[in-house]
Amino acid sequence: MAIKRMDHVGIVVDDLPAAKAFFIALGLELQGEGQVEGASIDRVVGIDGVRSEIAFLRTPDGHGQVELSKFHAPAGPAGDASPPPNAPGIRHITFAVDDIDSAVAGLQALGSKLVGTVERYDDSFRLCYVRGPEGIIVELAQELHPGG
């Protein structure tokens, strides 16, 4: 078996408008949104009575997507709103950016906070973690050019 590509990353949220705004501010483009429900969805996710609102956002290069899902039914268990970066499970998604300072400033204007600080990693990257709505952590990576 061989994987063709990674299609998308799914994130379950309670506040879909805030999560959409966060990813749009980061530069992703809304591709579509709508409701999903019915027997086939129930079978795919293994839960009866699913009624969910979803939004797909795509990276500007067209290669990566994020699916945001707000489950209206059935109610799910409460999660940790701010898990630390070392908690088990998927903890962050990394996006390459041209200007990490302006990306951070744009996200902070929406209420997002740096998890740590913006740091230089060797002579390769400037990196940081930013926590957005729903406790979502994104890593921003700005590639440095030699001597940059």
VEXNUPA-242737 format. One record per residue: residue in three letters; x, y, z of N, C-alpha, C, O in turn. Coordinates in Angstrom, 1 decimal. Layout:
// VEXNUPA-242737
   r    nc1    nc2    nc3   cac1   cac2   cac3    cc1    cc2    cc3    oc1    oc2    oc3
 ALA      X      Y      Z      X      Y      Z      X      Y      Z      X      Y      Z
...
//
This chain:
// VEXNUPA-242737
   r    nc1    nc2    nc3   cac1   cac2   cac3    cc1    cc2    cc3    oc1    oc2    oc3
 MET    0.9   -1.2    0.0    0.0    0.0    0.0    0.9    1.2    0.0    1.9    1.3    0.7
 ALA    0.5    2.2   -0.8    1.3    3.5   -0.8    0.3    4.7   -0.7   -0.8    4.7   -1.3
 ILE    0.7    5.6    0.1   -0.1    6.9    0.2    0.2    7.8   -1.0    1.3    7.9   -1.4
 LYS   -0.9    8.3   -1.6   -0.8    9.2   -2.7   -0.3   10.6   -2.2    0.6   11.2   -2.7
 ARG   -1.0   11.1   -1.1   -0.7   12.4   -0.6   -1.5   12.6    0.7   -2.4   11.8    1.1
 MET   -1.1   13.6    1.5   -2.0   13.9    2.6   -3.0   14.9    2.1   -2.7   15.9    1.5
 ASP   -4.3   14.6    2.4   -5.4   15.4    1.9   -5.7   16.6    2.8   -5.7   17.7    2.3
 HIS   -6.0   16.3    4.0   -6.4   17.4    4.9   -6.2   17.0    6.4   -6.1   15.8    6.7
 VAL   -6.2   17.9    7.3   -6.2   17.7    8.7   -7.5   18.2    9.2   -8.0   19.3    8.9
 GLY   -8.2   17.3   10.0   -9.5   17.7   10.6   -9.4   18.2   12.0   -8.7   17.5   12.8
 ILE  -10.1   19.2   12.4  -10.0   19.8   13.7  -11.5   20.0   14.1  -12.2   20.7   13.5
 VAL  -11.9   19.4   15.3  -13.2   19.6   15.8  -13.2   20.9   16.7  -12.3   21.0   17.6
 VAL  -14.1   21.8   16.5  -14.2   23.0   17.3  -15.6   23.3   17.8  -16.6   22.7   17.3
 ASP  -15.7   24.1   18.8  -17.0   24.5   19.3  -17.4   25.9   18.6  -18.6   26.1   18.4
 ASP  -16.4   26.7   18.4  -16.7   28.1   17.8  -16.2   28.1   16.4  -15.0   28.5   16.1
 LEU  -17.0   27.6   15.5  -16.6   27.6   14.1  -16.2   28.9   13.5  -15.2   29.0   12.8
 PRO  -17.0   30.0   13.7  -16.6   31.3   13.1  -15.3   31.8   13.6  -14.5   32.3   12.8
 ALA  -15.0   31.6   14.9  -13.7   32.0   15.4  -12.5   31.2   14.8  -11.5   31.8   14.5
 ALA  -12.7   29.9   14.7  -11.7   29.1   14.1  -11.5   29.4   12.6  -10.3   29.5   12.2
 LYS  -12.5   29.7   11.9  -12.4   30.1   10.5  -11.6   31.4   10.4  -10.7   31.5    9.5
 ALA  -12.0   32.4   11.2  -11.3   33.7   11.2   -9.8   33.5   11.5   -9.0   34.2   10.8
 PHE   -9.5   32.7   12.4   -8.1   32.4   12.8   -7.3   31.9   11.5   -6.2   32.5   11.2
 PHE   -7.8   30.9   10.9   -7.1   30.3    9.7   -7.1   31.2    8.5   -6.2   31.3    7.7
 ILE   -8.2   32.0    8.3   -8.2   33.0    7.2   -7.2   34.1    7.5   -6.5   34.5    6.6
 ALA   -7.1   34.5    8.7   -6.1   35.6    9.1   -4.7   35.1    8.8   -3.8   35.8    8.5
 LEU   -4.5   33.8    9.0   -3.2   33.1    8.7   -2.9   33.1    7.2   -1.7   32.9    6.8
 GLY   -3.9   33.2    6.4   -3.7   33.2    5.0   -4.4   32.0    4.2   -4.2   31.9    3.0
 LEU   -5.1   31.1    5.0   -5.8   30.1    4.3   -7.0   30.6    3.6   -7.6   31.6    4.0
 GLU   -7.5   30.0    2.6   -8.6   30.4    1.8   -9.8   29.5    2.0   -9.7   28.3    1.9
 LEU  -11.0   30.1    2.3  -12.2   29.3    2.5  -12.5   28.6    1.2  -12.7   29.4    0.2
 GLN  -12.7   27.3    1.1  -13.0   26.6   -0.1  -14.4   26.2   -0.1  -15.0   26.1   -1.2
 GLY  -15.0   26.0    1.0  -16.4   25.6    1.0  -16.9   25.3    2.5  -16.0   25.0    3.3
 GLU  -18.2   25.3    2.7  -18.7   25.0    4.0  -20.1   24.4    3.8  -20.8   24.7    2.8
 GLY  -20.6   23.7    4.8  -21.9   23.1    4.7  -22.2   22.2    5.9  -21.4   22.1    6.8
 GLN  -23.3   21.6    5.8  -23.8   20.6    6.8  -23.6   19.2    6.3  -23.7   18.9    5.1
 VAL  -23.2   18.3    7.2  -23.1   16.9    6.9  -23.9   16.1    8.0  -23.8   16.4    9.2
 GLU  -24.6   15.2    7.5  -25.4   14.3    8.4  -25.9   13.1    7.5  -25.9   13.1    6.3
 GLY  -26.4   12.1    8.2  -27.0   11.0    7.5  -26.3    9.7    7.9  -25.3    9.7    8.5
 ALA  -26.9    8.6    7.4  -26.4    7.3    7.8  -25.0    7.0    7.3  -24.2    6.4    8.0
 SER  -24.6    7.5    6.1  -23.3    7.2    5.6  -22.2    8.0    6.5  -21.2    7.4    6.8
 ILE  -22.5    9.2    6.9  -21.6    9.9    7.8  -21.5    9.2    9.2  -20.5    9.0    9.7
 ASP  -22.7    8.8    9.7  -22.7    8.0   11.0  -21.8    6.8   10.9  -21.0    6.5   11.8
 ARG  -21.8    6.1    9.8  -21.0    4.9    9.6  -19.5    5.2    9.5  -18.7    4.5   10.0
 VAL  -19.2    6.3    8.8  -17.8    6.7    8.6  -17.2    7.0    9.9  -16.1    6.6   10.3
 VAL  -17.9    7.9   10.7  -17.3    8.3   12.0  -17.6    7.4   13.2  -17.0    7.5   14.3
 GLY  -18.5    6.4   13.0  -18.8    5.5   14.0  -19.6    6.0   15.2  -19.5    5.6   16.3
 ILE  -20.4    7.0   14.9  -21.3    7.7   15.9  -22.7    7.8   15.2  -22.8    8.3   14.1
 ASP  -23.7    7.4   16.0  -25.1    7.6   15.5  -25.6    9.0   15.7  -25.3    9.6   16.7
 GLY  -26.4    9.5   14.7  -27.1   10.8   14.8  -26.2   12.0   14.6  -26.5   13.0   15.2
 VAL  -25.2   11.9   13.8  -24.2   13.0   13.6  -24.9   14.1   12.8  -25.6   13.8   11.7
 ARG  -24.8   15.3   13.2  -25.2   16.5   12.5  -24.0   17.5   12.7  -23.8   17.9   13.9
 SER  -23.3   17.8   11.7  -22.1   18.6   11.8  -22.1   19.7   10.7  -22.6   19.5    9.6
 GLU  -21.5   20.8   11.1  -21.2   21.9   10.2  -19.7   21.9    9.9  -18.9   21.8   10.9
 ILE  -19.3   21.9    8.7  -17.9   21.9    8.3  -17.5   23.1    7.5  -18.3   23.7    6.8
 ALA  -16.2   23.3    7.5  -15.6   24.3    6.6  -14.3   23.8    6.2  -13.5   23.3    7.0
 PHE  -14.0   23.9    4.9  -12.7   23.5    4.3  -11.9   24.8    4.0  -12.5   25.7    3.3
 LEU  -10.7   24.8    4.4   -9.8   26.0    4.1   -8.5   25.4    3.5   -8.0   24.3    3.9
 ARG   -8.0   26.1    2.4   -6.9   25.6    1.7   -5.7   26.6    1.8   -5.9   27.8    1.9
 THR   -4.5   26.0    1.8   -3.3   26.9    1.8   -3.2   27.5    0.5   -3.7   27.0   -0.5
 PRO   -2.5   28.7    0.4   -2.4   29.4   -0.8   -1.8   28.6   -2.0   -2.1   28.9   -3.1
 ASP   -0.9   27.7   -1.6   -0.2   26.9   -2.7   -1.1   25.8   -3.2   -0.8   25.1   -4.2
 GLY   -2.3   25.6   -2.6   -3.2   24.6   -3.0   -3.0   23.2   -2.6   -3.7   22.3   -3.0
 HIS   -1.9   22.9   -1.8   -1.5   21.6   -1.5   -2.0   21.1   -0.1   -2.1   19.9    0.1
 GLY   -2.3   22.0    0.8   -2.8   21.6    2.1   -4.2   22.1    2.4   -4.5   23.2    2.0
 GLN   -4.9   21.3    3.2   -6.2   21.8    3.6   -6.5   21.5    5.1   -5.9   20.5    5.7
 VAL   -7.3   22.3    5.7   -7.8   22.1    7.1   -9.3   22.0    7.0  -10.0   22.8    6.3
 GLU   -9.8   21.0    7.6  -11.3   20.8    7.8  -11.6   21.1    9.2  -11.2   20.5   10.1
 LEU  -12.5   22.1    9.4  -13.0   22.5   10.7  -14.4   21.9   10.8  -15.2   22.0    9.9
 SER  -14.7   21.2   11.9  -16.0   20.6   12.1  -16.6   21.1   13.5  -15.9   21.0   14.5
 LYS  -17.8   21.5   13.4  -18.6   21.8   14.6  -19.7   20.8   14.7  -20.6   20.8   13.9
 PHE  -19.6   19.9   15.7  -20.7   18.8   15.9  -21.8   19.4   16.6  -21.7   19.8   17.8
 HIS  -23.0   19.5   16.0  -24.2   19.9   16.7  -24.9   18.8   17.4  -25.6   19.0   18.4
 ALA  -24.7   17.6   16.9  -25.2   16.4   17.5  -24.4   15.2   17.1  -23.9   15.2   16.0
 PRO  -24.2   14.2   17.9  -24.5   14.3   19.4  -23.4   15.1   20.1  -22.3   15.4   19.5
 ALA  -23.7   15.5   21.3  -22.8   16.3   22.1  -21.5   15.4   22.4  -21.7   14.2   22.7
 GLY  -20.4   16.0   22.3  -19.1   15.2   22.6  -18.6   15.6   24.0  -19.2   16.5   24.6
 PRO  -17.6   14.9   24.4  -17.1   15.1   25.7  -16.3   16.5   25.7  -15.8   16.9   24.6
 ALA  -16.2   17.1   26.8  -15.4   18.3   26.9  -13.9   18.0   26.8  -13.5   16.9   27.3
 GLY  -13.2   18.8   26.1  -11.7   18.6   26.0  -11.0   19.6   26.8  -11.6   20.5   27.4
 ASP   -9.7   19.5   26.9   -8.8   20.4   27.5   -8.7   21.6   26.6   -8.2   21.5   25.5
 ALA   -9.1   22.8   27.0   -9.1   24.0   26.2   -7.7   24.5   25.8   -7.5   25.2   24.8
 SER   -6.7   24.2   26.6   -5.3   24.6   26.4   -4.3   23.5   26.7   -3.6   23.7   27.7
 PRO   -4.3   22.4   26.0   -3.4   21.4   26.3   -1.9   21.9   26.0   -1.7   22.7   25.1
 PRO   -1.0   21.5   26.8    0.4   21.9   26.6    0.9   21.2   25.3    0.4   20.2   24.9
 PRO    1.9   21.8   24.7    2.5   21.3   23.5    3.0   19.9   23.6    3.2   19.2   22.5
 ASN    3.3   19.4   24.8    3.8   18.0   24.9    2.8   17.0   25.3    3.1   15.8   25.6
 ALA    1.5   17.3   25.3    0.4   16.4   25.6    0.3   15.4   24.5    0.5   15.8   23.3
 PRO   -0.1   14.1   24.8   -0.2   13.1   23.7   -1.3   13.6   22.7   -2.3   14.2   23.1
 GLY   -1.1   13.2   21.5   -2.1   13.5   20.4   -1.5   14.5   19.4   -0.4   14.9   19.6
 ILE   -2.3   14.8   18.4   -1.9   15.8   17.5   -1.9   17.2   18.2   -2.9   17.6   18.6
 ARG   -0.8   17.8   18.3   -0.7   19.1   19.0   -0.5   20.3   18.2   -0.9   21.4   18.6
 HIS    0.0   20.2   17.0    0.2   21.4   16.2    0.2   21.1   14.7    0.5   20.0   14.3
 ILE    0.0   22.1   13.9    0.1   22.1   12.5    1.1   23.2   12.1    1.1   24.3   12.7
 THR    2.1   22.9   11.3    3.1   23.9   10.9    2.8   24.5    9.6    2.5   23.8    8.6
 PHE    2.9   25.8    9.5    2.8   26.6    8.3    4.0   27.4    8.0    4.5   28.0    8.9
 ALA    4.5   27.3    6.7    5.6   28.1    6.3    5.1   29.5    6.0    4.1   29.6    5.4
 VAL    5.8   30.5    6.5    5.4   31.9    6.3    6.5   32.7    5.8    7.7   32.4    6.0
 ASP    6.2   33.8    5.1    7.3   34.7    4.5    7.8   35.6    5.6    9.0   35.9    5.7
 ASP    6.9   36.1    6.5    7.2   37.1    7.5    6.6   36.7    8.8    5.4   36.9    9.0
 ILE    7.3   36.0    9.7    6.8   35.5   10.9    6.3   36.6   11.8    5.3   36.4   12.6
 ASP    6.9   37.8   11.8    6.5   38.9   12.7    5.1   39.4   12.3    4.3   39.7   13.2
 SER    4.9   39.6   11.0    3.6   40.1   10.6    2.5   39.0   10.8    1.4   39.3   11.1
 ALA    2.9   37.7   10.6    1.9   36.7   10.9    1.5   36.6   12.3    0.3   36.5   12.6
 VAL    2.5   36.7   13.2    2.2   36.7   14.6    1.3   37.9   15.0    0.3   37.8   15.7
 ALA    1.7   39.1   14.5    0.9   40.3   14.8   -0.5   40.2   14.3   -1.5   40.6   15.1
 GLY   -0.7   39.6   13.1   -2.1   39.5   12.6   -2.9   38.5   13.5   -4.1   38.8   13.7
 LEU   -2.3   37.4   14.0   -3.0   36.5   14.8   -3.3   37.0   16.2   -4.3   36.8   16.8
 GLN   -2.3   37.8   16.7   -2.5   38.4   18.0   -3.6   39.4   18.0   -4.3   39.6   19.0
 ALA   -3.8   40.1   16.9   -4.9   41.1   16.7   -6.3   40.4   16.9   -7.3   41.0   17.2
 LEU   -6.3   39.1   16.6   -7.5   38.3   16.8   -7.6   37.7   18.2   -8.6   37.0   18.5
 GLY   -6.7   37.9   19.1   -6.7   37.4   20.4   -5.8   36.2   20.6   -5.8   35.6   21.7
 SER   -5.1   35.7   19.6   -4.2   34.6   19.7   -3.0   35.0   20.6   -2.6   36.2   20.6
 LYS   -2.3   34.0   21.2   -1.2   34.3   22.0    0.0   33.4   21.6   -0.2   32.2   21.3
 LEU    1.2   33.9   21.8    2.4   33.1   21.6    2.4   32.1   22.7    2.1   32.4   23.9
 VAL    2.8   30.8   22.4    2.9   29.8   23.5    4.3   30.0   24.2    4.3   30.0   25.4
 GLY    5.3   30.3   23.4    6.6   30.6   24.0    7.1   31.9   23.4    6.4   33.0   23.6
 THR    8.2   31.9   22.7    8.7   33.1   22.0    9.1   32.8   20.6    9.2   31.6   20.2
 VAL    9.3   33.8   19.8    9.8   33.6   18.4   11.3   33.4   18.6   12.0   34.2   19.1
 GLU   11.8   32.3   18.0   13.2   31.9   18.2   13.9   31.6   16.8   13.2   31.1   15.9
 ARG   15.1   31.9   16.8   15.9   31.5   15.6   16.5   30.1   15.9   17.0   29.8   16.9
 TYR   16.3   29.2   14.9   16.8   27.8   15.0   18.0   27.7   14.0   17.8   27.7   12.8
 ASP   19.2   27.6   14.6   20.4   27.6   13.7   20.3   28.7   12.8   19.9   29.8   13.1
 ASP   20.8   28.5   11.6   20.7   29.6   10.6   19.7   29.2    9.5   19.7   29.7    8.4
 SER   18.7   28.4   10.0   17.7   27.8    9.0   16.4   28.5    9.1   15.8   28.9    8.1
 PHE   15.8   28.7   10.3   14.5   29.1   10.5   14.3   30.1   11.7   15.1   30.1   12.6
 ARG   13.2   30.9   11.6   12.7   31.5   12.8   11.4   30.7   13.0   10.6   30.5   12.1
 LEU   11.1   30.3   14.3   10.0   29.5   14.6    9.2   30.0   15.8    9.8   30.7   16.7
 CYS    8.0   29.7   15.9    7.2   29.9   17.1    5.9   29.1   17.1    5.5   28.6   16.0
 TYR    5.3   28.9   18.3    4.0   28.3   18.4    3.0   29.4   18.8    3.3   30.3   19.6
 VAL    1.9   29.4   18.1    0.8   30.4   18.4   -0.4   29.6   18.8   -0.8   28.7   18.1
 ARG   -1.1   29.9   19.9   -2.3   29.3   20.3   -3.5   30.1   19.9   -3.6   31.3   20.2
 GLY   -4.4   29.5   19.1   -5.6   30.2   18.6   -6.8   29.7   19.3   -6.7   29.2   20.4
 PRO   -8.0   30.0   18.7   -9.2   29.5   19.4   -9.3   28.0   19.6   -8.6   27.3   18.8
 GLU  -10.0   27.6   20.6  -10.2   26.2   20.8   -8.9   25.5   21.3   -8.8   24.3   21.4
 GLY   -7.9   26.3   21.7   -6.6   25.7   22.1   -5.7   25.2   20.9   -4.7   24.6   21.2
 ILE   -6.1   25.5   19.7   -5.4   25.1   18.5   -4.0   25.7   18.5   -3.9   26.9   18.7
 ILE   -3.0   24.9   18.3   -1.6   25.4   18.2   -1.2   25.3   16.8   -1.2   24.2   16.2
 VAL   -0.7   26.4   16.2    0.0   26.3   14.9    1.5   26.8   15.2    1.8   27.6   16.0
 GLU    2.3   26.1   14.5    3.7   26.5   14.5    3.9   27.3   13.2    3.5   26.9   12.1
 LEU    4.6   28.4   13.3    5.0   29.2   12.2    6.4   29.1   11.9    7.2   29.2   12.9
 ALA    6.8   28.9   10.7    8.2   28.7   10.3    8.6   29.6    9.2    8.1   29.5    8.1
 GLN    9.5   30.5    9.4   10.0   31.4    8.4   11.4   30.9    8.1   12.3   31.0    8.9
 GLU   11.6   30.5    6.8   12.9   30.0    6.4   13.8   31.2    6.2   13.5   32.2    5.6
 LEU   15.1   31.1    6.8   16.1   32.1    6.6   17.0   31.8    5.5   17.3   30.6    5.2
 HIS   17.3   32.8    4.8   18.3   32.6    3.7   19.7   32.8    4.2   19.8   33.4    5.3
 PRO   20.7   32.2    3.6   22.0   32.4    4.1   22.3   33.8    4.4   22.2   34.7    3.6
 GLY   22.8   34.0    5.7   23.1   35.3    6.1   21.9   36.1    6.6   22.0   37.3    6.9
 GLY   20.7   35.4    6.6   19.4   36.1    6.9   19.1   36.3    8.2   18.0   36.8    8.5
//
